[in-house]
Amino acid sequence: MITIKEAVIVEGKYDKIRLSSLLDTLIIPTDGFAIFKDKAKLSMIKTLAETRGILILTDSDGAGFVIRNHLCGCIDAKYIKQAYIPDVKGKERRKAEASKEGLLGVEGMSTQVLLEALAAAGVAIESKKELKFNTSVTKSDFFEDGLSGSSNSKERRLTLQKELKLPKYLSQNSLLMVINTIMSYDEYKELIKRLF
């Protein structure tokens, strides 16, 4: 497993699954063209970009570049690293037939090709200590702060998610991961005091 600082933005869930076996970082799928209408997810990606940087790794077909260009048009270039996979003819094993352009996507790339793409993008491999704050927000903190285990926990989480400009459909585990990515424990506690 390679630990990197940047959050990785990919097109779909199978790309995320493929990269999860290589990278120890937050991986966000755009769900293809859904990113054009999902303002909450785009807002979350912008927040991640500003706090830790993002790495865009989309397929090498036309659709991949449309999504990449959309993200680049919405987020300041200084927060973005670009990783590109080569044009490789073929089809993924799970698919009955090849894509429209007949190219493998991120999910179909070999580990070597993906590592070369990351190296070419200038992604720095970091130790876990450098990535984590001294104290992480835990599920126990969520319970103590009324974000889980009480009758109004869902409403409290939605209030927090709205304040952080995060999608409302984020799971508790995903919310916890994002919070530990974008703020320190003390910043989280201050925000909880201010909101509730």
C-alpha positions as CSV (number, residue, x, y, z in Angstrom):
1,M,0.0,0.0,0.0
2,I,1.2,3.4,-0.9
3,T,0.2,6.4,1.2
4,I,-0.2,9.7,-0.6
5,K,-1.4,13.1,0.6
6,E,-3.8,13.9,-2.2
7,A,-7.4,12.7,-2.5
8,V,-7.8,10.8,-5.7
9,I,-10.7,11.6,-8.0
10,V,-11.8,8.7,-10.4
11,E,-14.8,8.1,-12.6
12,G,-16.5,5.1,-11.1
13,K,-16.8,2.6,-8.3
14,Y,-14.7,0.0,-10.1
15,D,-11.9,2.5,-10.5
16,K,-12.1,3.2,-6.8
17,I,-12.0,-0.5,-6.0
18,R,-9.0,-1.0,-8.2
19,L,-7.0,1.9,-6.7
20,S,-8.0,0.9,-3.1
21,S,-5.8,-2.1,-3.4
22,L,-2.8,0.2,-4.2
23,L,-3.4,3.5,-2.4
24,D,-4.0,4.4,1.2
25,T,-5.8,7.7,0.7
26,L,-9.3,9.0,0.2
27,I,-10.7,8.0,-3.3
28,I,-13.8,9.7,-4.6
29,P,-15.7,8.5,-7.6
30,T,-17.5,11.2,-9.7
31,D,-20.1,8.6,-10.8
32,G,-19.3,9.5,-14.4
33,F,-21.2,12.5,-15.7
34,A,-23.3,12.8,-12.5
35,I,-20.6,15.2,-11.2
36,F,-22.0,17.8,-13.5
37,K,-25.3,18.0,-11.5
38,D,-24.0,16.9,-8.0
39,K,-23.1,20.3,-6.5
40,A,-22.6,18.8,-3.1
41,K,-20.0,16.3,-4.2
42,L,-18.3,19.0,-6.3
43,S,-18.2,21.2,-3.2
44,M,-16.7,18.4,-1.2
45,I,-14.0,17.8,-3.9
46,K,-13.2,21.6,-3.8
47,T,-12.8,21.5,0.0
48,L,-10.5,18.4,-0.3
49,A,-8.5,20.1,-3.0
50,E,-7.9,23.2,-0.8
51,T,-7.0,21.2,2.3
52,R,-4.9,18.4,0.9
53,G,-4.8,18.6,-2.9
54,I,-6.4,16.3,-5.4
55,L,-5.1,13.9,-8.0
56,I,-7.4,13.4,-11.0
57,L,-7.1,10.0,-12.6
58,T,-9.8,9.4,-15.3
59,D,-10.0,7.0,-18.2
60,S,-8.1,8.0,-21.4
61,D,-11.3,8.1,-23.5
62,G,-13.3,11.1,-24.5
63,A,-15.7,10.8,-21.6
64,G,-12.7,10.7,-19.1
65,F,-11.3,14.0,-20.5
66,V,-14.7,15.7,-20.4
67,I,-15.0,14.9,-16.7
68,R,-11.3,15.9,-16.1
69,N,-11.8,19.2,-17.9
70,H,-15.0,19.9,-15.9
71,L,-13.1,19.4,-12.6
72,C,-10.2,21.6,-13.8
73,G,-12.7,24.3,-14.7
74,C,-14.2,24.3,-11.2
75,I,-11.0,24.0,-9.1
76,D,-7.9,26.2,-8.9
77,A,-5.1,24.5,-10.9
78,K,-2.7,24.9,-7.9
79,Y,-4.6,22.3,-6.0
80,I,-4.6,19.7,-8.8
81,K,-2.2,17.0,-9.9
82,Q,-3.0,15.2,-13.1
83,A,-2.3,11.5,-13.7
84,Y,-2.9,10.0,-17.1
85,I,-3.1,6.4,-18.2
86,P,-2.1,5.3,-21.7
87,D,-4.4,4.3,-24.5
88,V,-4.5,0.5,-24.2
89,K,-6.9,-1.4,-26.4
90,G,-9.0,-4.1,-24.7
91,K,-11.9,-4.6,-22.4
92,E,-12.3,-5.1,-18.6
93,R,-13.0,-8.7,-17.5
94,R,-16.3,-7.8,-15.9
95,K,-17.7,-6.3,-19.1
96,A,-19.4,-8.2,-21.9
97,E,-17.9,-6.0,-24.6
98,A,-15.3,-3.2,-24.9
99,S,-16.1,0.4,-24.3
100,K,-17.3,2.6,-27.2
101,E,-13.6,3.6,-28.0
102,G,-12.3,0.1,-27.2
103,L,-9.9,1.3,-24.5
104,L,-9.2,0.0,-21.1
105,G,-10.1,2.3,-18.2
106,V,-8.4,2.9,-14.9
107,E,-9.9,-0.4,-13.5
108,G,-8.3,-2.4,-16.3
109,M,-4.7,-1.0,-16.0
110,S,-1.9,-3.1,-14.6
111,T,-0.4,-2.1,-11.2
112,Q,2.9,-1.1,-13.0
113,V,1.0,1.3,-15.4
114,L,-0.9,2.9,-12.5
115,L,2.3,3.3,-10.5
116,E,4.0,4.9,-13.5
117,A,1.1,7.3,-13.9
118,L,1.3,8.3,-10.2
119,A,5.1,8.9,-10.5
120,A,4.7,11.0,-13.7
121,A,2.1,13.1,-11.9
122,G,4.6,13.9,-9.2
123,V,2.7,12.4,-6.3
124,A,4.8,12.3,-3.2
125,I,4.6,9.1,-1.1
126,E,4.2,10.1,2.6
127,S,4.3,8.3,5.9
128,K,1.1,7.9,7.8
129,K,2.4,10.2,10.5
130,E,2.7,13.1,8.1
131,L,-0.9,12.6,7.0
132,K,-2.7,12.2,10.3
133,F,-3.3,14.9,12.9
134,N,-2.1,14.0,16.4
135,T,-5.6,13.0,17.6
136,S,-8.2,11.7,15.2
137,V,-12.0,12.2,15.6
138,T,-13.5,8.8,16.4
139,K,-16.9,7.1,16.5
140,S,-16.8,7.7,20.2
141,D,-16.5,11.4,19.6
142,F,-19.5,11.2,17.3
143,F,-21.5,9.5,20.1
144,E,-20.4,12.0,22.7
145,D,-21.3,14.9,20.4
146,G,-24.7,13.5,19.6
147,L,-23.9,12.7,16.0
148,S,-24.7,9.0,16.6
149,G,-26.8,7.0,19.0
150,S,-29.5,9.6,19.8
151,S,-32.9,10.4,18.3
152,N,-31.7,13.6,16.6
153,S,-28.3,12.3,15.5
154,K,-29.2,12.3,11.8
155,E,-30.4,16.0,12.0
156,R,-27.1,16.9,13.8
157,R,-25.0,15.2,11.2
158,L,-26.9,16.9,8.4
159,T,-26.3,20.3,10.1
160,L,-22.6,19.5,10.3
161,Q,-22.5,18.3,6.7
162,K,-24.3,21.4,5.5
163,E,-21.8,23.6,7.4
164,L,-18.9,21.7,5.8
165,K,-20.6,21.8,2.3
166,L,-20.6,18.0,2.2
167,P,-23.2,15.8,0.4
168,K,-26.3,14.9,2.6
169,Y,-26.1,11.2,1.6
170,L,-22.6,10.7,3.2
171,S,-22.5,7.7,5.5
172,Q,-21.3,8.1,9.1
173,N,-18.0,6.4,8.2
174,S,-17.4,8.6,5.2
175,L,-18.2,11.7,7.2
176,L,-15.7,10.6,9.9
177,M,-13.0,10.0,7.2
178,V,-13.6,13.4,5.5
179,I,-13.6,15.2,8.9
180,N,-10.2,13.6,9.8
181,T,-8.9,14.7,6.3
182,I,-9.9,18.3,6.4
183,M,-9.5,19.4,10.0
184,S,-7.8,18.7,13.3
185,Y,-9.4,17.2,16.3
186,D,-9.4,20.7,18.0
187,E,-11.0,22.3,14.9
188,Y,-13.7,19.7,14.9
189,K,-14.5,20.2,18.6
190,E,-14.6,24.0,18.1
191,L,-17.0,23.5,15.2
192,I,-19.3,21.2,17.3
193,K,-19.4,23.8,20.1
194,R,-20.3,26.6,17.6
195,L,-23.0,24.5,15.9
196,F,-24.6,22.9,18.9
